[in-house]
Amino acid sequence: MRAIKFAVSIPDEDYRELEKIRKKEGLSRSGVVTEAIRFFKEYREKERLIRLYEAGYIKKPERLAEIKGWERVSIETFSKEGWK
């Protein structure tokens, strides 16, 4: 993987927060930025999937009978578990 250097300008308060985070986590600035980009990409993908789910649900919502069936199965399943 090829690394690219680039410069960014951020508010002083954000810079101080970045420094706290990277020192606490033992990361370089590049490591923090790389992790933030990955987190952002994952967040955006989850948001996309939620929108797809919501669109599908609007298109074909669950019927009350289906919901009650899932509740019954869940209760039966969890009541057999040995909760401590």
N, C-alpha and C positions, 0 to 999 in steps of 0.2 A: 504494500500500500504506500503510495506516495503522499507525503505530507506537504501542505501548502501553508506558507506564512501569510498572515494578513493582520492589519491593524484595525482596531475598533475603538470607538470613543463611547464611554458610558459615564453616567453621573457618578460623582465622587462617592455618594452613599452606596450605590450598587457595587462599586469597586471594593469598598471596605467590606461589604457583605461577602463578595466573592473571595476575598482574601481569608476571611474567617472560615468559610466553608472549606476552601482548599487546604488550609492548614489543619483543620479538624479531621478531614478525610484523608490527609496525606497525599493529595493530588497536586499536579502541576496546574498552571492556569490552562494550558492546552487540554489537560485531562478534564477539568471542570467544564470547559466549553464543549468538548466532545461528548461528555455525559449529558450535558444540557440539550445538545442537538438530538441525541438519541432519545432522550426523554420526550422532547417536543414531538419528534416523529411518531413515537408510540402513542402519545396523547392524541395527536391528530388522527391516527388510524383508529383508535378506540372511538373517537367522536364520529368518524365516518361510519363505523359499524353500528353505533347507536342510532344514527340517522336512518340507516338501512333497516334496522330492526323496527324502529318507530314507523317507517313508511310501510313495512310489511304488516305490522299490527293494525295500522289504520286501514289497510287494504283488506285484511282478513282478521278481524278481532276474535279473541277467544269467546266461546259461548259460555254461559253460566254453568252448564252441565260439565263442560270440560274443566273449568276451574274447580268445581266441587270434586270432580274425580281426582285431580291432582292433589287437592287438599287431603282427601281420604287416603290415597296411596302414601303421601308424605307422612301422615300421622301414623299409619300402620308401620311404615318402615322405621321411622325414628323411635317409635315406642318399643321396638324390638332391640334397639341399641342399648348397650350397657352404659348409660350416662353416670358419671361419678362426680 
